[in-house]
Amino acid sequence: MFFESFILFLINFSITYRLSPILRNIGSKLDLIDKPEERKINKRSLVRVGGISFIISFIISLTIIFLFTKNNFVTSNEYNNFFSISIIISLLSFILGFADDVKSLSPIFRLFIQLIISALVWSCGVQITNIDISFLKLDIEYIQLSKFISFFLTIIWITGITNAINWIDGLDGLASSLVGISSLSLGALIIKGGHIQEGLVLIGISGSCLGFLIFNSYPAKLIMGDGGSYFLGFNLGYLSILGSKSYLVSNSLNLYTQKLHIFILIFAIPLFDMAYVILVRLLKGLSPFYPDNNHLHHRLMNYGFTHEKVVRFLTVANIIICISSLIILY
């Protein structure tokens, strides 16, 4: 699948690259601007509708993927469901984030809608059901979840990943580079595992992020906004559940398990950042949604790193993590 993956990467890269300056001009004329705040590191007013290029390139590449991989699906229903869910989840998540970009929504309301979208994903059959823990070399190879635990864990997983990507988007080019590199690595891994469609979608997302990075690198000319980060987060959460499935034969019992540790390893930086920030806030007796300056990029800048050096440091660390993951897991 190398040739197909490369072509899809280039298609998404090119679409996002071409659309970004157009969106910058449109956003500037419509005053869709991210205004500087005391808490924010970026003190410049920037157009915040770059995420529109993600959703457009996604729909185009997804159509291409399904036209050329339709025969890989066992049934036409499986084909239609995957296509429909991907489009619906992407549009809903983007609309939520874009609404927040245009008119700031309260954190509780955003979380409520995120949980509803995640619950919709679960109701469509995209569920965490059996977690593979065979890598721990214990007496048991997987943890089977009840329906209730499956529902709870699935919506927490998708919502958590969405906010992890949103929260790491605090410096020019940081989220774009981290998601671009990690999505490419995860896409390669799950294509090897037989999940062709999911892997190609991830590689397409990687192309979009890296094409956008040209305009999003410091000093940024355009930012993705919550519309872009929510789109990325929901798709990563959704695709990680589907792409992490593996077929396990244990004690004459055939079932699917999910190797979620693969995703956790490759997206370690944004997930660690979110977990750390929430823990610090809770220990201080604050709400997990209380805005502060405890993110990794904030702390590195407090140690004397410049804007560019923080992004470079975390990007290099992410590349090392992804290469190590590919060596271990491939």
C-alpha positions in Angstrom: 0.0 0.0 0.0 3.0 2.3 -0.1 2.2 3.9 -3.5 -1.5 4.4 -2.6 -0.6 5.9 0.8 2.0 8.2 -0.8 -0.5 9.5 -3.4 -3.2 10.0 -0.7 -0.7 11.9 1.5 0.2 14.2 -1.4 -3.5 14.8 -2.3 -4.3 15.9 1.3 -1.1 17.9 1.6 -1.8 19.8 -1.7 -5.4 20.5 -0.9 -4.6 22.0 2.6 -1.6 23.9 1.3 -3.7 25.5 -1.5 -6.7 26.3 0.6 -4.8 27.8 3.6 -4.0 31.2 2.1 -7.5 31.5 0.6 -9.0 30.8 4.0 -6.7 33.3 5.6 -8.0 36.0 3.3 -11.6 35.0 3.8 -11.2 34.8 7.6 -9.6 38.2 7.7 -12.4 39.8 5.8 -15.0 38.2 8.0 -13.1 39.1 11.1 -12.8 35.4 12.2 -9.8 36.3 14.4 -8.3 34.7 17.5 -7.7 37.7 19.8 -4.7 37.8 22.2 -5.4 37.0 25.8 -3.2 37.3 28.9 -3.1 33.5 29.4 -2.2 32.8 25.7 1.4 32.7 24.6 0.6 34.0 21.2 0.1 37.8 21.5 -0.8 38.3 17.8 -4.3 38.4 16.2 -4.5 35.4 13.8 -7.2 34.1 11.5 -8.5 30.9 13.2 -10.4 29.0 10.5 -7.6 26.9 9.1 -9.5 23.8 10.2 -11.9 24.3 7.2 -9.0 23.0 5.0 -8.9 19.8 7.1 -12.6 19.0 6.6 -12.5 19.7 2.9 -9.4 17.6 2.2 -10.8 14.9 4.5 -14.1 14.6 2.5 -12.3 14.6 -0.8 -9.7 12.0 0.3 -12.3 9.8 2.1 -14.4 9.7 -1.1 -11.3 8.5 -3.0 -10.5 5.9 -0.4 -14.0 4.4 -0.5 -14.2 4.4 -4.3 -11.0 2.4 -4.5 -11.3 0.2 -1.5 -15.0 -0.7 -1.6 -14.2 -4.3 -2.4 -12.2 -4.7 0.8 -15.3 -4.5 2.9 -17.1 -7.8 3.7 -20.6 -6.3 3.2 -22.1 -3.2 1.6 -23.5 -2.3 5.0 -20.1 -2.2 6.5 -18.9 0.0 3.7 -21.8 2.4 4.0 -21.6 2.5 7.8 -17.9 3.3 7.8 -18.3 6.0 5.2 -21.4 7.6 6.8 -20.0 7.5 10.4 -16.7 9.1 9.2 -18.5 12.0 7.5 -21.0 12.6 10.3 -18.5 12.5 13.1 -16.1 14.8 11.2 -18.8 17.3 10.4 -20.3 17.3 13.9 -17.0 17.7 15.6 -15.9 20.5 13.3 -19.1 22.4 13.6 -18.8 22.3 17.4 -15.3 23.6 17.3 -16.1 26.2 14.6 -19.0 27.5 16.7 -16.6 28.0 19.6 -14.2 29.8 17.3 -17.0 32.2 16.1 -18.7 32.6 19.5 -16.9 31.3 22.5 -18.9 28.5 24.2 -18.7 27.6 27.8 -16.4 24.6 28.7 -19.3 22.7 30.2 -21.5 23.1 27.1 -18.6 22.0 24.8 -18.0 18.9 27.0 -21.7 18.1 27.0 -21.8 18.1 23.2 -18.6 16.2 22.9 -20.0 13.5 25.1 -23.2 13.3 23.0 -21.1 12.9 19.8 -19.0 10.2 21.5 -22.1 8.4 22.6 -23.4 8.6 19.0 -20.2 6.9 17.9 -20.7 4.1 20.4 -24.3 3.7 19.4 -23.1 3.2 15.8 -21.1 0.2 16.9 -17.7 1.7 17.3 -17.0 0.5 20.8 -14.2 -0.5 23.1 -15.2 -4.0 24.1 -12.2 -6.1 24.9 -8.8 -4.5 25.8 -5.8 -6.5 24.7 -3.2 -6.7 27.6 -1.2 -9.6 26.1 1.9 -7.4 26.0 2.0 -7.4 29.8 2.7 -11.1 29.7 0.2 -11.9 32.4 -2.0 -15.0 32.8 -4.9 -13.2 31.0 -4.6 -11.8 27.5 -7.5 -9.4 27.5 -10.1 -7.6 29.6 -13.7 -8.1 28.6 -15.9 -5.1 29.3 -19.6 -5.0 30.2 -21.9 -2.9 28.0 -22.0 -0.1 30.6 -18.2 0.0 31.0 -17.8 -0.2 27.3 -20.1 2.8 26.8 -18.4 4.8 29.6 -14.8 4.0 28.5 -15.6 4.7 24.8 -17.0 8.1 25.3 -14.2 9.0 27.8 -11.6 7.7 25.3 -12.9 9.8 22.4 -13.7 12.9 24.4 -10.3 12.7 26.2 -8.3 12.4 22.9 -10.3 15.3 21.5 -9.4 17.6 24.4 -5.8 16.3 24.4 -5.3 17.5 20.8 -7.2 20.7 21.5 -5.1 21.5 24.6 -1.7 20.8 23.0 -2.6 23.4 20.3 -1.0 26.2 22.3 2.0 27.2 20.1 2.4 27.9 16.4 2.9 24.6 14.6 2.9 22.4 17.7 -0.4 20.4 17.2 0.1 20.3 13.4 3.5 18.7 13.7 2.7 16.3 16.5 -0.6 15.0 14.9 1.0 14.9 11.5 3.9 12.8 12.5 2.0 10.5 14.9 -0.9 10.0 12.4 1.6 8.9 9.7 3.2 6.4 12.1 -0.1 5.0 13.4 -1.5 4.8 9.8 1.5 2.7 8.8 1.1 0.4 11.8 -2.6 -0.3 11.3 -2.3 -0.8 7.6 0.2 -3.5 8.4 -2.4 -4.9 10.8 -4.9 -5.2 8.0 -7.0 -2.1 8.6 -6.5 -0.5 5.2 -9.2 2.1 5.2 -8.5 3.4 8.7 -4.8 3.6 8.0 -5.3 5.5 4.7 -7.6 8.0 6.4 -4.9 8.6 9.1 -2.2 9.0 6.4 -4.5 11.5 4.7 -4.9 13.4 8.0 -1.1 13.4 8.3 -0.8 15.0 4.9 -3.4 17.7 5.8 -1.5 18.6 9.0 1.9 18.8 7.4 0.5 20.8 4.4 -1.1 23.2 6.9 2.1 23.4 8.9 3.7 25.5 6.2 1.3 28.3 7.2 1.1 27.4 10.8 4.8 27.3 11.7 6.1 30.1 13.9 5.3 32.9 13.2 2.0 31.5 12.1 -0.1 33.1 9.4 -3.1 31.0 10.2 -4.3 28.7 13.0 -6.6 25.7 12.9 -8.9 26.9 15.7 -11.1 24.6 17.8 -12.8 23.5 14.6 -9.5 22.0 13.3 -8.4 20.5 16.7 -11.8 19.0 17.4 -11.9 17.5 14.0 -8.5 15.9 14.5 -9.3 14.7 18.0 -12.6 13.0 17.2 -11.2 11.3 14.1 -8.1 10.1 16.0 -10.4 8.7 18.8 -12.8 7.1 16.4 -10.1 5.6 14.1 -7.9 4.4 17.0 -10.8 2.2 18.2 -11.4 0.7 14.8 -7.7 0.5 13.8 -6.6 -1.1 17.0 -8.8 -4.1 16.6 -7.0 -7.5 16.3 -8.4 -11.0 16.1 -7.6 -13.1 19.1 -8.0 -16.9 19.4 -7.8 -17.9 23.1 -9.0 -21.1 24.6 -11.1 -21.9 21.6 -12.8 -18.5 21.9 -12.6 -16.2 18.9 -13.1 -12.5 19.5 -11.8 -9.1 18.6 -9.6 -7.2 21.1 -8.4 -3.7 21.0 -4.7 -2.8 21.3 -5.2 0.7 22.7 -1.6 0.8 24.1 -0.4 1.3 20.5 -2.3 4.6 20.2 -1.3 5.7 23.8 2.4 5.1 22.9 2.4 7.0 19.6 0.4 9.9 21.0 2.2 9.9 24.3 3.0 13.7 24.3 -0.5 15.2 24.0 -2.0 12.4 26.2 0.6 13.0 29.0 0.1 16.7 28.7 -3.6 16.4 29.3 -3.3 13.9 32.2 -0.6 16.0 33.9 -2.7 19.2 33.6 -5.9 17.6 34.9 -4.0 16.1 37.8 -2.4 19.4 38.8 -5.7 21.2 38.6 -7.5 18.6 40.7 -4.7 18.7 43.3 -5.2 22.4 43.6 -8.9 21.9 44.1 -9.7 23.4 40.7 -12.0 22.3 37.9 -10.3 20.1 35.2 -11.5 22.8 32.8 -9.9 25.7 34.7 -7.6 27.4 32.2 -4.0 27.7 33.4 -0.3 27.7 32.3 0.6 24.2 33.4 0.9 22.6 29.9 4.2 21.2 28.7 4.8 24.0 26.4 4.1 26.6 29.1 6.6 24.9 31.5 9.3 24.6 28.9 9.0 28.3 28.1 9.2 29.0 31.9 12.6 27.1 31.8 13.9 29.6 29.2 13.0 27.8 25.9 11.9 30.1 23.1 8.7 29.6 21.2 10.5 27.9 18.3 12.7 25.8 20.6 9.8 24.4 22.5 8.1 23.3 19.2 11.3 21.9 17.9 12.1 20.0 21.2 8.6 18.4 21.4 8.6 17.6 17.7 12.0 15.8 17.9 10.8 14.0 21.0 7.7 12.9 19.2 9.7 11.7 16.2 11.9 9.6 18.5 8.8 8.2 20.2 7.2 7.3 16.9 10.3 5.7 15.4 10.8 3.7 18.6 7.2 2.6 18.5 7.5 1.5 14.9 10.6 -0.5 15.7 9.0 -2.2 18.7 5.5 -2.8 17.2 6.1 -3.2 13.4 
